Amino acid sequence: MKKLSSRVVAAVTNGVLALIIAVVGVFCFLPTVLPASGVDSGPVRKGNSADGVSLMFNVYWGTETVYKILDVLDEYGARATFFLGGCWADDNVACVREIAARGQEIGSHGYFHRDHDKLSYADNEAEIKASVDYLFGITGSEIGLFAPPSGAYNSDTLAAAERLGLKTVLWSKDTVDWRDKDRALCYRRATDVSGGALVLMHPMEHTLAALPDILTYYREHGLRAVTVGENLS
């Protein structure tokens, strides 16, 4: 009986050890397409600055307007963040470098303006990485922010961005300037803000026209136009 008991104990012990090894092996060799940790909190929608407001320009068009926006920002000593589409950047390398040279912040807006909420993890990662790699290649600056086109994302989007070292950013105030082509409306929406606000814009002519008044309002009300990166820190 003692011999039988020893064999049983040995068999059970070996079985438990085999199970432990198998479980550890599964976790060690899980595919890299699993979501990264800490993505349940979702994208960033507001900054931490008590007096900083971030103008976020999503760019897939409007190259000439971008240059004029840079001039206005320079005039007012303001900083902003430009989320650039990779395929636009590919056609406008000089403009991308000018944005960086003027001290403005650059983030990724994907490469082909795809609906990221409909993409798999692998496709999300490929789309974001292509943009980030290209922007880094022509500016030499690390890219740390990603704004999904149309604000569309899923858990795979957040996981892919995190794995690439990016914060996913949405907005707390949308000027909807791409649809409502109205200078006064753009101004009203961009100034209905407080510290920490992330204000979504595009390189539209009426947005450009409203920009000096928006920046004047911020200055007169104790607000600073800062990059998203500064706002988040």
C-alpha positions in Angstrom: 0.0 0.0 0.0 2.9 2.3 0.8 4.4 1.7 -2.6 1.1 2.3 -4.3 0.5 5.5 -2.4 4.0 6.8 -3.3 3.3 6.2 -7.0 0.0 7.9 -6.8 1.5 10.9 -5.0 4.3 11.0 -7.6 1.8 10.9 -10.5 -0.3 13.6 -9.0 2.7 15.8 -8.3 4.0 15.3 -11.9 0.6 16.1 -13.2 0.4 19.4 -11.3 3.9 20.4 -12.3 3.0 19.7 -16.0 -0.1 21.8 -15.7 1.9 24.7 -14.1 4.5 24.5 -16.9 1.7 24.5 -19.5 0.0 27.5 -18.1 3.3 29.5 -17.8 4.1 28.5 -21.3 0.8 29.9 -22.6 1.3 33.2 -21.0 4.9 33.4 -22.1 4.1 32.7 -25.7 0.8 34.5 -26.2 0.7 36.2 -29.6 1.6 39.9 -29.6 -1.7 40.8 -31.1 -3.4 40.6 -27.6 -4.4 44.0 -26.3 -1.7 45.7 -24.2 -2.4 46.4 -20.5 -4.0 49.5 -19.3 -6.2 50.3 -22.3 -9.5 50.0 -20.5 -9.4 53.7 -19.6 -10.0 54.7 -23.2 -8.6 57.6 -25.1 -7.5 60.9 -23.6 -10.3 63.6 -23.9 -9.0 66.3 -21.6 -5.7 67.7 -20.5 -4.4 68.5 -17.0 -3.4 72.1 -17.4 -5.3 74.7 -15.3 -4.9 77.4 -17.9 -3.7 75.6 -21.1 -6.0 75.0 -24.1 -4.8 72.8 -27.0 -5.8 73.5 -30.6 -5.7 70.2 -32.5 -5.5 70.5 -36.3 -6.3 67.2 -38.1 -4.7 67.4 -41.5 -5.5 65.5 -44.7 -5.9 68.6 -46.8 -5.4 72.4 -46.8 -1.7 72.6 -47.2 -1.7 76.4 -48.0 -4.0 77.0 -45.1 -1.6 75.1 -42.8 1.2 77.5 -43.7 -1.1 80.5 -42.9 -2.1 78.9 -39.6 1.5 78.6 -38.7 2.0 82.3 -39.4 -0.9 83.2 -37.0 0.4 80.9 -34.3 3.8 82.5 -34.6 2.3 86.0 -34.4 0.5 85.2 -31.1 3.3 83.1 -29.6 0.9 80.2 -29.5 1.5 76.5 -29.9 -0.7 73.8 -31.2 -0.7 70.1 -32.2 -1.0 69.0 -35.8 -2.3 65.4 -36.3 -1.1 64.5 -39.8 -2.3 61.9 -42.1 0.5 59.8 -43.5 -0.6 60.0 -47.2 -0.9 63.8 -46.9 2.5 64.0 -45.3 4.0 62.0 -48.1 2.8 64.6 -50.6 3.7 67.6 -48.4 7.1 66.8 -46.9 8.2 70.5 -46.9 5.1 71.5 -45.0 5.5 68.8 -42.4 9.1 69.9 -41.8 7.9 73.5 -41.5 5.4 72.6 -38.8 8.2 70.9 -36.8 10.7 73.7 -37.5 8.2 76.3 -36.1 8.1 74.4 -32.8 4.6 73.0 -33.2 3.8 69.5 -32.1 3.2 66.7 -34.6 1.0 63.6 -33.9 -0.3 60.7 -36.1 -3.7 60.8 -37.7 -3.2 57.4 -39.3 -2.1 56.9 -42.9 -5.1 56.5 -45.1 -7.9 58.0 -42.9 -9.4 54.6 -42.3 -12.2 53.7 -39.8 -10.1 52.2 -37.1 -13.1 50.8 -35.2 -13.5 48.4 -38.2 -9.9 47.2 -38.2 -8.3 44.2 -36.6 -5.4 44.6 -34.2 -2.9 43.8 -36.9 -4.5 46.3 -39.4 -4.7 49.0 -36.7 -1.0 48.5 -35.8 0.1 48.6 -39.5 -1.9 51.7 -40.3 -0.7 53.7 -37.2 2.9 52.4 -37.5 3.2 53.4 -41.2 2.3 57.0 -40.3 4.5 57.2 -37.2 7.5 55.7 -39.0 7.1 58.1 -41.9 6.6 61.2 -39.8 9.7 60.3 -37.7 11.7 59.7 -40.9 11.1 63.2 -42.3 11.2 65.2 -39.0 13.6 63.2 -36.8 11.2 63.7 -33.9 9.6 61.0 -31.9 5.8 60.8 -32.3 3.9 60.2 -29.1 0.3 61.0 -29.9 -2.4 59.4 -32.1 -5.8 60.8 -33.0 -8.0 58.2 -34.8 -9.7 59.6 -37.9 -13.4 60.5 -37.3 -12.8 59.6 -33.6 -13.4 56.0 -34.5 -11.6 53.3 -32.5 -12.0 50.0 -30.8 -10.0 48.1 -28.1 -7.6 46.9 -30.8 -6.9 50.5 -31.8 -6.1 51.5 -28.2 -3.9 48.4 -27.7 -2.0 48.9 -31.0 -1.4 52.6 -30.2 -0.2 51.7 -26.7 2.1 49.0 -27.9 3.7 51.6 -30.4 4.2 54.0 -27.4 1.4 56.4 -28.4 -1.4 58.0 -26.3 -4.7 57.9 -28.2 -6.3 61.4 -28.1 -9.8 62.6 -28.8 -11.3 66.0 -28.1 -13.3 67.7 -25.4 -14.6 70.4 -27.7 -15.3 69.9 -31.5 -15.6 73.0 -33.6 -17.1 70.9 -36.4 -15.5 73.3 -38.8 -15.3 70.8 -41.6 -19.1 70.7 -41.8 -20.2 74.1 -40.5 -18.3 76.5 -42.6 -19.0 79.5 -40.4 -16.3 81.8 -38.8 -18.5 83.0 -36.0 -19.6 79.5 -35.1 -16.0 78.2 -35.1 -15.0 81.1 -32.8 -17.9 80.5 -30.4 -17.2 76.7 -30.1 -13.4 77.2 -29.7 -13.8 79.8 -26.9 -16.4 77.9 -24.9 -13.6 76.2 -23.0 -11.7 76.1 -19.8 -8.2 74.9 -18.8 -7.3 71.4 -20.1 -9.6 71.6 -23.1 -8.6 69.8 -26.3 -10.2 71.7 -29.3 -10.6 69.9 -32.6 -10.1 71.9 -35.8 -9.1 71.5 -39.4 -7.2 73.7 -41.9 -10.3 75.5 -43.2 -10.3 79.0 -44.5 -13.0 80.1 -42.0 -11.1 78.5 -39.2 -8.0 80.4 -40.2 -10.1 83.6 -40.3 -11.4 83.0 -36.7 -8.0 82.0 -35.3 -6.7 85.5 -34.4 -9.9 86.2 -32.5 -9.7 82.8 -30.7 -6.1 83.4 -29.6 -7.0 86.9 -28.5 -9.8 85.6 -26.4 -7.5 83.1 -24.8 -5.0 85.8 -24.0 -7.6 88.1 -22.5 -9.1 85.4 -20.3 -5.9 84.0 -18.8 -5.7 81.0 -21.1 -2.6 79.7 -23.0 -2.6 77.9 -26.3 -0.3 74.9 -25.7 0.4 71.6 -27.3 -1.5 68.5 -26.4 1.8 67.1 -25.0 2.2 70.0 -22.6 -1.5 69.9 -21.7 -1.3 66.2 -20.7 1.8 66.7 -18.6 
